[in-house]
Amino acid sequence: MKTRPLLLDDAARARIREIIAYATEHVVTRARLVATVELDAPPIGDDPHHVAHFFQGFRVVYSHEDQPPPVRLCRHLSVSVDDPTKTPSPAAVAMLMQEFGFTERFCKYLMAAASGIRPPADARGAEGTVWIEHHAINVLERIETT
């Protein structure tokens, strides 16, 4: 299967840092999440502060969200490509996960699960979930707070 390459240059990495900083300062509340699901508020991906477009048609939406317990504060990354009949490769999603600060453990888990193999011991128990919605791969990981 042919996959499109994900290339991140200095400008792309700078944009990622901007989005992370914005998401950290503007946590999406549970009330906003509910309003979005109930179609009373626009999707987070409609806010350009949460969005980046990269080479080869990749689109990324990133937010910090206050999810219901037991998750609480988490990071949410949604990755799609500009062809609605395709999803991005798990390798591209894992690369973006690393850039957005997801744990190495969760990145390894995603790659193992996508390959159909049992996750390595150091990836088991990752505090996150993965799902496909429309043509985007979404990953959600709890942010450990102290």
DSSP file (Angstrom, degrees, kcal/mol; ACC not computed):
  #  RESIDUE AA STRUCTURE BP1 BP2  ACC     N-H-->O    O-->H-N    N-H-->O    O-->H-N    TCO  KAPPA ALPHA  PHI   PSI    X-CA   Y-CA   Z-CA
    1    1 A M              0   0    0      0, 0.0     2,-0.4     0, 0.0     0, 0.0   0.000 360.0 360.0 360.0 132.1    0.0    0.0    0.0
    2    2 A K        -     0   0    0      0, 0.0     2,-0.3     0, 0.0     0, 0.0  -0.681 360.0-169.9 -84.2 130.2    1.3    3.4   -1.0
    3    3 A T        -     0   0    0     -2,-0.4     0, 0.0    85,-0.0     0, 0.0  -0.889  23.6-115.0-118.2 152.2    1.4    6.0    1.8
    4    4 A R        -     0   0    0     -2,-0.3    85,-0.2     1,-0.1     2,-0.1  -0.645  35.2-113.5 -85.2 142.2    2.0    9.7    1.5
    5    5 A P        -     0   0    0      0, 0.0     2,-0.6     0, 0.0    -1,-0.1  -0.436  17.2-143.2 -75.0 146.9    5.1   11.0    3.2
    6    6 A L        -     0   0    0     -2,-0.1     2,-0.5     2,-0.0    50,-0.1  -0.955  20.9-176.2-108.0 117.2    4.9   13.3    6.2
    7    7 A L        -     0   0    0     -2,-0.6     2,-0.5    48,-0.2    48,-0.5  -0.964   5.7-168.9-117.4 126.6    7.7   15.9    6.1
    8    8 A L        -     0   0    0     -2,-0.5     2,-0.1    46,-0.1    -2,-0.0  -0.958   7.5-177.4-118.7 117.6    8.1   18.4    9.0
    9    9 A D     >  -     0   0    0     -2,-0.5     4,-2.3     1,-0.0     5,-0.2  -0.325  48.5 -83.8 -98.4-173.8   10.4   21.3    8.5
   10   10 A D  H  > S+     0   0    0      1,-0.2     4,-2.2     2,-0.2     5,-0.2   0.875 129.3  52.9 -61.6 -37.7   11.3   24.1   11.0
   11   11 A A  H  > S+     0   0    0      2,-0.2     4,-2.1     1,-0.2    -1,-0.2   0.898 109.1  49.4 -65.3 -39.7    8.2   26.1   10.1
   12   12 A A  H  > S+     0   0    0      2,-0.2     4,-2.2     1,-0.2    -2,-0.2   0.919 111.6  48.5 -65.0 -43.1    6.0   23.1   10.7
   13   13 A R  H  X S+     0   0    0     -4,-2.3     4,-2.1     1,-0.2    -2,-0.2   0.865 109.8  52.4 -66.2 -35.2    7.6   22.4   14.1
   14   14 A A  H  X S+     0   0    0     -4,-2.2     4,-2.0     2,-0.2    -1,-0.2   0.907 109.1  50.0 -65.0 -41.0    7.2   26.1   15.0
   15   15 A R  H  X S+     0   0    0     -4,-2.1     4,-2.4     2,-0.2    -2,-0.2   0.900 108.2  53.3 -64.1 -39.9    3.5   25.9   14.2
   16   16 A I  H  X S+     0   0    0     -4,-2.2     4,-2.6     1,-0.2    -1,-0.2   0.923 108.0  50.3 -59.8 -44.6    3.2   22.8   16.3
   17   17 A R  H  X S+     0   0    0     -4,-2.1     4,-2.3     1,-0.2    -1,-0.2   0.890 109.6  51.6 -61.7 -39.0    4.7   24.7   19.3
   18   18 A E  H  X S+     0   0    0     -4,-2.0     4,-2.4     2,-0.2    -2,-0.2   0.924 110.9  47.3 -62.3 -44.7    2.3   27.5   18.7
   19   19 A I  H  X S+     0   0    0     -4,-2.4     4,-3.0     2,-0.2     5,-0.2   0.914 111.5  50.4 -65.5 -43.0   -0.7   25.1   18.8
   20   20 A I  H  X S+     0   0    0     -4,-2.6     4,-2.4     1,-0.2    -1,-0.2   0.929 111.2  49.0 -60.6 -44.9    0.5   23.4   21.9
   21   21 A A  H  X S+     0   0    0     -4,-2.3     4,-1.7     2,-0.2    -2,-0.2   0.919 113.2  46.9 -61.9 -43.3    1.0   26.7   23.7
   22   22 A Y  H  X S+     0   0    0     -4,-2.4     4,-1.6     1,-0.2    -2,-0.2   0.937 112.6  49.3 -63.6 -46.3   -2.5   27.8   22.6
   23   23 A A  H  < S+     0   0    0     -4,-3.0    41,-0.3     1,-0.2    -2,-0.2   0.874 108.8  53.5 -62.0 -37.6   -4.1   24.5   23.7
   24   24 A T  H  < S+     0   0    0     -4,-2.4     3,-0.4     1,-0.2    -1,-0.2   0.889 115.1  39.9 -63.9 -39.6   -2.3   24.6   27.1
   25   25 A E  H  < S+     0   0    0     -4,-1.7     2,-0.2     1,-0.2    -1,-0.2   0.658 119.9  45.7 -83.9 -17.7   -3.7   28.1   27.8
   26   26 A H  S  < S-     0   0    0     -4,-1.6    38,-0.3    -5,-0.1    -1,-0.2  -0.572  75.4-173.4-128.8  67.7   -7.2   27.4   26.3
   27   27 A V        -     0   0    0     -3,-0.4     2,-0.5    -2,-0.2    38,-0.2  -0.403  29.6-119.0 -64.9 133.1   -8.4   24.0   27.6
   28   28 A V  B     -a   65   0A   0     36,-3.2    38,-2.8    -2,-0.1    -1,-0.1  -0.638  33.3-135.1 -75.4 121.8  -11.6   22.9   26.1
   29   29 A T     >  -     0   0    0     -2,-0.5     4,-2.2    36,-0.2     5,-0.1  -0.278  16.3-114.4 -76.2 162.0  -14.2   22.6   28.9
   30   30 A R  H  > S+     0   0    0      1,-0.2     4,-2.6     2,-0.2     5,-0.2   0.886 118.4  56.7 -61.1 -38.6  -16.5   19.7   29.3
   31   31 A A  H  > S+     0   0    0      1,-0.2     4,-2.3     2,-0.2    -1,-0.2   0.900 107.8  47.4 -60.9 -40.3  -19.4   22.0   28.7
   32   32 A R  H  > S+     0   0    0      2,-0.2     4,-2.3     1,-0.2    -1,-0.2   0.892 110.0  52.9 -68.2 -39.0  -17.9   23.0   25.3
   33   33 A L  H  X S+     0   0    0     -4,-2.2     4,-2.3     2,-0.2    -2,-0.2   0.930 111.2  46.6 -60.3 -45.1  -17.3   19.3   24.4
   34   34 A V  H  X S+     0   0    0     -4,-2.6     4,-2.5     1,-0.2     6,-0.2   0.925 111.4  51.3 -62.9 -45.0  -21.0   18.6   25.1
   35   35 A A  H  <>S+     0   0    0     -4,-2.3     5,-3.1     1,-0.2     6,-1.2   0.872 110.0  50.3 -61.4 -36.8  -22.1   21.6   23.1
   36   36 A T  H ><5S+     0   0    0     -4,-2.3     3,-1.4     4,-0.2    -1,-0.2   0.933 111.1  47.5 -66.5 -46.3  -20.0   20.4   20.2
   37   37 A V  H 3<5S+     0   0    0     -4,-2.3    -2,-0.2     1,-0.3    -1,-0.2   0.885 112.8  49.2 -61.7 -38.9  -21.4   16.9   20.3
   38   38 A E  T 3<5S-     0   0    0     -4,-2.5    -1,-0.3    -5,-0.2    -2,-0.2   0.367 116.4-117.3 -83.5   6.5  -24.9   18.3   20.5
   39   39 A L  T < 5S+     0   0    0     -3,-1.4    -3,-0.2     2,-0.2    -2,-0.1   0.712  84.8 118.2  64.8  23.6  -24.1   20.6   17.5
   40   40 A D  S   <S+     0   0    0     -5,-3.1    -4,-0.2    -6,-0.2    -5,-0.1   0.502  76.6  35.8 -92.5  -6.7  -24.7   23.7   19.7
   41   41 A A  S    S-     0   0    0     -6,-1.2    -2,-0.2    -5,-0.1    -1,-0.1  -0.986  93.7-100.8-142.0 149.7  -21.1   24.8   19.1
   42   42 A P        -     0   0    0      0, 0.0    -6,-0.1     0, 0.0    -2,-0.1  -0.304  50.1 -89.7 -68.1 156.1  -18.7   24.5   16.2
   43   43 A P    >   -     0   0    0      0, 0.0     3,-2.1     0, 0.0     4,-0.3  -0.269  31.9-116.6 -61.6 151.9  -16.1   21.7   16.1
   44   44 A I  G >  S+     0   0    0      1,-0.3     3,-2.1     2,-0.2     6,-0.3   0.851 114.1  67.8 -56.9 -34.8  -12.7   22.5   17.7
   45   45 A G  G 3  S+     0   0    0      1,-0.3    -1,-0.3    16,-0.1    15,-0.0   0.560  87.3  66.5 -66.1  -8.3  -11.3   22.0   14.2
   46   46 A D  G <  S+     0   0    0     -3,-2.1    -1,-0.3     4,-0.0    -2,-0.2   0.577  83.2  85.9 -85.2 -10.1  -13.1   25.1   13.0
   47   47 A D  S X  S-     0   0    0     -3,-2.1     3,-2.2    -4,-0.3     4,-0.3  -0.822  72.0-151.6 -92.4 113.5  -10.8   27.3   15.2
   48   48 A P  G >  S+     0   0    0      0, 0.0     3,-0.9     0, 0.0    -1,-0.1   0.695  90.8  71.1 -61.4 -18.1   -7.6   28.1   13.3
   49   49 A H  G 3  S+     0   0    0      1,-0.2   -26,-0.2   -27,-0.1   -27,-0.2   0.746 103.6  42.5 -67.0 -21.4   -5.7   28.3   16.6
   50   50 A H  G <  S+     0   0    0     -3,-2.2    12,-2.4    -6,-0.3     2,-0.3   0.389 105.0  83.5-101.2   1.1   -6.0   24.5   16.9
   51   51 A V  E <   +B   61   0A   0     -3,-0.9     2,-0.3    -4,-0.3    10,-0.2  -0.838  45.2 176.7-119.5 143.3   -5.3   23.6   13.3
   52   52 A A  E     -B   60   0A   0      8,-2.2     8,-2.9    -2,-0.3     2,-0.4  -0.994  14.6-153.4-137.6 146.5   -2.2   23.1   11.1
   53   53 A H  E     -B   59   0A   0     -2,-0.3     2,-0.3     6,-0.2     6,-0.2  -0.977  20.5-171.1-117.2 131.6   -1.9   22.0    7.5
   54   54 A F  E >>  -B   58   0A   0      4,-2.7     4,-0.9    -2,-0.4     3,-0.9  -0.740  34.3 -64.1-121.1 168.4    1.3   20.3    6.5
   55   55 A F  G >4 S+     0   0    0    -48,-0.5     3,-0.6    -2,-0.3   -48,-0.2  -0.071 115.5  27.2 -46.4 143.1    3.0   19.2    3.3
   56   56 A Q  G 34 S-     0   0    0      1,-0.2    26,-0.2   -50,-0.1    -1,-0.2   0.689 132.2 -65.4  71.9  22.5    1.2   16.5    1.2
   57   57 A G  G <4 S+     0   0    0     -3,-0.9    25,-0.7     1,-0.2     2,-0.3   0.657  82.5 155.8  83.6  15.7   -2.3   17.4    2.4
   58   58 A F  E <<  -BC  54  81A   0     -4,-0.9    -4,-2.7    -3,-0.6     2,-0.4  -0.587  21.5-167.0 -76.5 137.5   -2.0   16.5    6.1
   59   59 A R  E     -BC  53  80A   0     21,-2.8    21,-2.6    -2,-0.3     2,-0.4  -0.996   4.1-169.8-125.3 131.9   -4.4   18.4    8.4
   60   60 A V  E     -BC  52  79A   0     -8,-2.9    -8,-2.2    -2,-0.4     2,-0.4  -0.966  10.4-170.5-125.4 136.3   -4.0   18.3   12.2
   61   61 A V  E     -BC  51  78A   0     17,-2.3    17,-2.6    -2,-0.4     2,-0.4  -0.998  14.0-178.5-123.1 129.8   -6.3   19.5   14.9
   62   62 A Y  E     + C   0  77A   0    -12,-2.4     2,-0.3    -2,-0.4    15,-0.2  -0.989   8.0 156.3-133.4 136.5   -4.9   19.5   18.5
   63   63 A S  E     - C   0  76A   0     13,-2.1    13,-2.8    -2,-0.4     2,-0.5  -0.982  38.0-127.4-149.6 160.2   -6.5   20.5   21.8
   64   64 A H  E     - C   0  75A   0     -2,-0.3   -36,-3.2   -38,-0.3     2,-0.4  -0.953  38.6-168.9-104.9 134.3   -6.3   20.0   25.5
   65   65 A E  E     -aC  28  74A   0      9,-2.4     9,-2.2    -2,-0.5     2,-1.1  -0.947  30.3-134.4-131.6 144.8   -9.6   18.9   26.9
   66   66 A D  E     - C   0  73A   0    -38,-2.8     7,-0.2    -2,-0.4   -33,-0.1  -0.786  39.2-173.8 -94.7  90.1  -11.2   18.5   30.3
   67   67 A Q        -     0   0    0      5,-2.7     5,-0.5    -2,-1.1   -37,-0.1  -0.425  31.7 -87.8 -82.8 158.4  -12.8   15.0   29.7
   68   68 A P  S >> S-     0   0    0      0, 0.0     3,-1.3     0, 0.0     4,-1.0  -0.227  72.1 -46.6 -60.6 156.7  -15.1   13.4   32.2
   69   69 A P  T 34 S+     0   0    0      0, 0.0    -3,-0.0     0, 0.0     0, 0.0  -0.302 120.0  32.2 -59.0 148.2  -13.5   11.2   35.0
   70   70 A P  T 34 S+     0   0    0      0, 0.0    -3,-0.0     0, 0.0     0, 0.0  -0.996 126.3  43.8 -89.5  -0.3  -11.5    9.1   35.1
   71   71 A V  T <4 S+     0   0    0     -3,-1.3     2,-0.2     1,-0.2    72,-0.2   0.974  72.5 159.7 -69.8 -55.0   -9.6   10.8   32.2
   72   72 A R     <  +     0   0    0     -4,-1.0    -5,-2.7    -5,-0.5     2,-0.3  -0.508  59.2  25.4  65.7-128.0   -9.8   14.5   33.2
   73   73 A L  E    S+C   66   0A   0     -2,-0.2    70,-2.8    -7,-0.2     2,-0.3  -0.473  80.0 158.6 -72.5 129.0   -7.2   16.6   31.4
   74   74 A C  E     -CD  65 142A   0     -9,-2.2    -9,-2.4    68,-0.3     2,-0.4  -0.946  40.6-120.0-144.3 165.0   -6.0   15.1   28.1
   75   75 A R  E     -CD  64 141A   0     66,-2.8    66,-2.3    -2,-0.3     2,-0.4  -0.895  26.9-162.9-104.4 139.9   -4.4   15.9   24.8
   76   76 A H  E     -CD  63 140A   0    -13,-2.8   -13,-2.1    -2,-0.4     2,-0.4  -0.988   7.4-176.7-129.0 123.3   -6.4   15.1   21.7
   77   77 A L  E     -CD  62 139A   0     62,-2.6    62,-2.7    -2,-0.4     2,-0.5  -0.981   3.8-171.9-121.8 129.8   -4.9   14.9   18.2
   78   78 A S  E     -CD  61 138A   0    -17,-2.6   -17,-2.3    -2,-0.4     2,-0.5  -0.990   7.2-172.0-121.7 125.2   -6.9   14.4   15.0
   79   79 A V  E     +CD  60 137A   0     58,-2.7    58,-2.6    -2,-0.5     2,-0.3  -0.970  12.6 157.9-124.1 128.1   -5.0   13.7   11.8
   80   80 A S  E     -C   59   0A   0    -21,-2.6   -21,-2.8    -2,-0.5     2,-0.3  -0.869  27.8-134.0-136.3 171.4   -6.5   13.6    8.3
   81   81 A V  E     -C   58   0A   0     54,-0.5   -23,-0.2     5,-0.4     5,-0.1  -0.820  34.3-102.1-123.6 167.8   -5.5   13.9    4.8
   82   82 A D  S    S+     0   0    0    -25,-0.7   -24,-0.1    -2,-0.3   -25,-0.1   0.336 100.8  81.1 -78.3   9.4   -7.1   15.9    1.9
   83   83 A D    >   -     0   0    0    -26,-0.1     3,-2.3     3,-0.1    -2,-0.2  -0.948  67.3-156.0-113.9 110.3   -8.6   12.8    0.3
   84   84 A P  T 3  S+     0   0    0      0, 0.0    -1,-0.1     0, 0.0    -2,-0.1   0.561  91.7  61.5 -66.4  -5.4  -11.8   11.8    2.1
   85   85 A T  T 3  S+     0   0    0     50,-0.0     2,-0.3     2,-0.0    -3,-0.1   0.423 103.4  59.2 -95.0   1.2  -11.5    8.2    0.9
   86   86 A K    <   -     0   0    0     -3,-2.3    -5,-0.4    -5,-0.1    -3,-0.1  -0.891  63.8-150.8-129.1 157.1   -8.2    7.8    2.8
   87   87 A T        -     0   0    0     -2,-0.3    49,-0.1    -7,-0.1    -7,-0.1  -0.874  36.7 -96.9-116.8 157.1   -6.8    8.0    6.3
   88   88 A P        -     0   0    0      0, 0.0    -7,-0.1     0, 0.0    -9,-0.1  -0.317  47.5 -95.6 -68.6 157.8   -3.3    8.9    7.2
   89   89 A S     >  -     0   0    0    -85,-0.2     4,-2.2     1,-0.1     3,-0.3  -0.430  25.7-122.3 -71.5 148.1   -0.8    6.1    7.9
   90   90 A P  H  > S+     0   0    0      0, 0.0     4,-2.8     0, 0.0     5,-0.2   0.844 113.8  58.6 -57.6 -32.7   -0.3    5.1   11.5
   91   91 A A  H  > S+     0   0    0      2,-0.2     4,-2.1     1,-0.2     5,-0.1   0.913 106.6  46.5 -64.2 -41.4    3.4    5.9   11.1
   92   92 A A  H  > S+     0   0    0     -3,-0.3     4,-2.3     2,-0.2    -1,-0.2   0.910 113.2  49.4 -65.8 -41.7    2.6    9.5   10.2
   93   93 A V  H  X S+     0   0    0     -4,-2.2     4,-2.7     1,-0.2    -2,-0.2   0.922 110.9  49.7 -63.5 -43.5    0.2    9.7   13.1
   94   94 A A  H  X S+     0   0    0     -4,-2.8     4,-2.1     2,-0.2    -1,-0.2   0.887 109.6  52.0 -62.6 -38.6    2.8    8.3   15.5
   95   95 A M  H  X S+     0   0    0     -4,-2.1     4,-1.8     1,-0.2    -1,-0.2   0.921 112.3  45.2 -63.4 -43.5    5.4   10.9   14.2
   96   96 A L  H  X S+     0   0    0     -4,-2.3     4,-2.2     2,-0.2    -2,-0.2   0.881 107.9  58.3 -67.1 -37.7    2.9   13.7   14.8
   97   97 A M  H  <>S+     0   0    0     -4,-2.7     5,-2.7     1,-0.2     4,-0.2   0.928 106.6  48.6 -56.3 -45.0    2.1   12.3   18.3
   98   98 A Q  H ><5S+     0   0    0     -4,-2.1     3,-1.4     1,-0.2    -1,-0.2   0.920 110.4  50.6 -61.7 -43.8    5.7   12.5   19.2
   99   99 A E  H 3<5S+     0   0    0     -4,-1.8    -1,-0.2     1,-0.3    -2,-0.2   0.845 110.0  50.8 -63.0 -33.8    5.9   16.1   17.9
  100  100 A F  T 3<5S-     0   0    0     -4,-2.2    -1,-0.3    -5,-0.1    -2,-0.2   0.345 123.4-102.2 -89.9   6.9    2.8   17.0   20.0
  101  101 A G  T < 5 +     0   0    0     -3,-1.4    -3,-0.2    -4,-0.2    -2,-0.1   0.618  64.3 155.3  90.0  12.9    4.2   15.5   23.2
  102  102 A F      < -     0   0    0     -5,-2.7    -1,-0.2    -6,-0.2    41,-0.0  -0.398  54.3 -90.8 -67.3 153.6    2.4   12.2   23.4
  103  103 A T     >  -     0   0    0      1,-0.1     4,-2.0    -2,-0.1     3,-0.3  -0.312  23.3-126.2 -67.9 148.6    4.3    9.7   25.4
  104  104 A E  H  > S+     0   0    0      1,-0.2     4,-2.5     2,-0.2     5,-0.2   0.864 111.3  61.1 -59.0 -35.5    6.7    7.3   23.7
  105  105 A R  H  > S+     0   0    0      1,-0.2     4,-1.9     2,-0.2    -1,-0.2   0.907 105.8  44.4 -58.9 -44.6    4.8    4.5   25.3
  106  106 A F  H  > S+     0   0    0     -3,-0.3     4,-2.5     2,-0.2    -1,-0.2   0.872 110.7  54.3 -71.4 -36.7    1.5    5.5   23.5
  107  107 A C  H  X S+     0   0    0     -4,-2.0     4,-2.1     2,-0.2    -2,-0.2   0.917 109.8  47.7 -61.5 -42.8    3.3    6.0   20.2
  108  108 A K  H  X S+     0   0    0     -4,-2.5     4,-2.4     1,-0.2     5,-0.2   0.895 109.9  53.5 -63.6 -39.9    4.7    2.5   20.4
  109  109 A Y  H  X S+     0   0    0     -4,-1.9     4,-2.9    -5,-0.2     5,-0.2   0.933 108.3  49.4 -60.7 -47.1    1.3    1.1   21.3
  110  110 A L  H  X S+     0   0    0     -4,-2.5     4,-2.6     1,-0.2    -1,-0.2   0.926 111.8  47.9 -59.1 -46.5   -0.3    2.8   18.2
  111  111 A M  H  X S+     0   0    0     -4,-2.1     4,-1.3     2,-0.2    -1,-0.2   0.894 113.9  46.9 -64.5 -39.9    2.4    1.4   15.9
  112  112 A A  H  X>S+     0   0    0     -4,-2.4     5,-2.1     2,-0.2     4,-0.6   0.941 113.5  47.8 -66.7 -46.7    2.1   -2.1   17.3
  113  113 A A  H ><5S+     0   0    0     -4,-2.9     3,-1.0     1,-0.2    -2,-0.2   0.898 111.0  51.3 -62.0 -40.3   -1.7   -2.1   17.2
  114  114 A A  H 3<5S+     0   0    0     -4,-2.6    -1,-0.2     1,-0.2    -2,-0.2   0.792 109.4  51.5 -67.2 -27.4   -1.7   -0.8   13.6
  115  115 A S  H 3<5S-     0   0    0     -4,-1.3    -1,-0.2    -3,-0.3    -2,-0.2   0.522 113.1-119.2 -86.2  -6.6    0.7   -3.6   12.6
  116  116 A G  T <<5S+     0   0    0     -3,-1.0     2,-0.3    -4,-0.6    -3,-0.2   0.715  73.5 122.2  76.3  19.9   -1.5   -6.2   14.2
  117  117 A I  S   <S-     0   0    0     -5,-2.1    -1,-0.3    -6,-0.2    -2,-0.1  -0.764  74.0 -90.9-112.2 161.3    1.1   -7.4   16.6
  118  118 A R        -     0   0    0     -2,-0.3     3,-0.1    -3,-0.1     6,-0.0  -0.511  51.8-106.9 -68.3 131.5    1.0   -7.5   20.4
  119  119 A P        -     0   0    0      0, 0.0   -10,-0.1     0, 0.0     5,-0.1  -0.281  40.4-101.3 -58.8 143.6    2.3   -4.2   21.8
  120  120 A P    >>  -     0   0    0      0, 0.0     3,-2.4     0, 0.0     4,-1.0  -0.220  35.6-103.5 -62.1 158.8    5.7   -4.5   23.4
  121  121 A A  G >4 S+     0   0    0      1,-0.3     3,-0.5     2,-0.2     0, 0.0   0.842 121.5  55.7 -54.7 -37.8    5.9   -4.7   27.2
  122  122 A D  G 34 S+     0   0    0      1,-0.2    -1,-0.3     3,-0.0   -13,-0.1   0.496 108.7  49.1 -78.3   0.4    7.0   -1.1   27.5
  123  123 A A  G X4 S+     0   0    0     -3,-2.4     3,-1.0   -15,-0.1    -1,-0.2   0.565  85.4 105.3-108.3 -14.9    3.9    0.1   25.5
  124  124 A R  T << S+     0   0    0     -4,-1.0   -18,-0.0    -3,-0.5   -15,-0.0  -0.369  77.5  29.4 -68.6 146.0    1.2   -1.9   27.4
  125  125 A G  T 3  S+     0   0    0      1,-0.2    -1,-0.2     3,-0.1   -19,-0.1   0.637  78.5 170.0  81.6  14.7   -1.0    0.1   29.8
  126  126 A A    <   -     0   0    0     -3,-1.0     2,-1.7   -21,-0.2    -1,-0.2  -0.350  38.8-126.0 -59.0 138.8   -0.7    3.3   27.7
  127  127 A E  S    S+     0   0    0     15,-0.1    15,-2.0     2,-0.0     2,-0.3  -0.499  74.9  74.3 -88.5  67.8   -3.2    5.9   29.0
  128  128 A G  E     -E  141   0A   0     -2,-1.7     2,-0.3    13,-0.2    13,-0.2  -0.966  60.6-134.7-162.9 177.8   -4.9    6.6   25.8
  129  129 A T  E     -E  140   0A   0     11,-2.2    11,-2.4    -2,-0.3     2,-0.4  -0.975   9.4-153.0-144.0 156.3   -7.3    5.6   23.1
  130  130 A V  E     +E  139   0A   0     -2,-0.3     2,-0.3     9,-0.2     9,-0.2  -0.986  21.0 158.6-131.1 138.9   -7.4    5.6   19.3
  131  131 A W  E     -E  138   0A   0      7,-2.1     7,-3.4    -2,-0.4     2,-0.5  -0.988  34.7-124.1-154.2 160.3  -10.4    5.7   16.9
  132  132 A I  E     -E  137   0A   0     -2,-0.3     2,-0.4     5,-0.2     5,-0.2  -0.930  25.6-179.0-107.5 128.6  -11.2    6.7   13.4
  133  133 A E  E >   -E  136   0A   0      3,-2.3     3,-2.2    -2,-0.5     2,-0.4  -0.991  66.5 -35.9-130.2 123.1  -14.0    9.3   12.9
  134  134 A H  T 3  S-     0   0    0     -2,-0.4    -2,-0.0     1,-0.3   -47,-0.0  -0.542 126.1 -33.4  59.1-116.9  -14.9   10.2    9.3
  135  135 A H  T 3  S+     0   0    0     -2,-0.4   -54,-0.5   -54,-0.1     2,-0.4   0.032 118.1  99.4-119.9  27.6  -11.5   10.0    7.6
  136  136 A A  E <   - E   0 133A   0     -3,-2.2    -3,-2.3   -56,-0.1     2,-0.6  -0.895  65.6-135.9-114.8 143.3   -9.4   11.1   10.6
  137  137 A I  E     -DE  79 132A   0    -58,-2.6   -58,-2.7    -2,-0.4     2,-0.4  -0.870  27.2-162.2 -92.9 125.9   -7.4    9.1   13.0
  138  138 A N  E     -DE  78 131A   0     -7,-3.4    -7,-2.1    -2,-0.6     2,-0.4  -0.888   9.7-172.3-111.8 138.6   -7.9   10.5   16.5
  139  139 A V  E     -DE  77 130A   0    -62,-2.7   -62,-2.6    -2,-0.4     2,-0.4  -0.996   0.7-171.9-130.8 139.1   -5.8    9.8   19.6
  140  140 A L  E     +DE  76 129A   0    -11,-2.4   -11,-2.2    -2,-0.4     2,-0.4  -0.997   6.9 177.5-132.2 126.6   -6.6   10.9   23.1
  141  141 A E  E     -DE  75 128A   0    -66,-2.3   -66,-2.8    -2,-0.4   -13,-0.2  -0.996  30.9-116.2-136.2 133.5   -4.1   10.6   26.0
  142  142 A R  E     -D   74   0A   0    -15,-2.0     2,-0.6    -2,-0.4   -68,-0.3  -0.406  25.7-134.5 -64.2 137.7   -4.4   11.6   29.6
  143  143 A I        -     0   0    0    -70,-2.8     2,-0.3   -72,-0.2   -70,-0.2  -0.866  20.6-129.4 -95.1 119.8   -2.0   14.3   30.7
  144  144 A E        -     0   0    0     -2,-0.6     2,-0.4     2,-0.0   -70,-0.0  -0.535  27.1-168.0 -70.3 126.5   -0.5   13.4   34.0
  145  145 A T              0   0    0     -2,-0.3    -1,-0.0     1,-0.1   -72,-0.0  -0.897 360.0 360.0-115.3 148.0   -0.8   16.3   36.5
  146  146 A T              0   0    0     -2,-0.4    -1,-0.1     0, 0.0    -2,-0.0   0.412 360.0 360.0-113.8 360.0    1.0   16.5   39.7
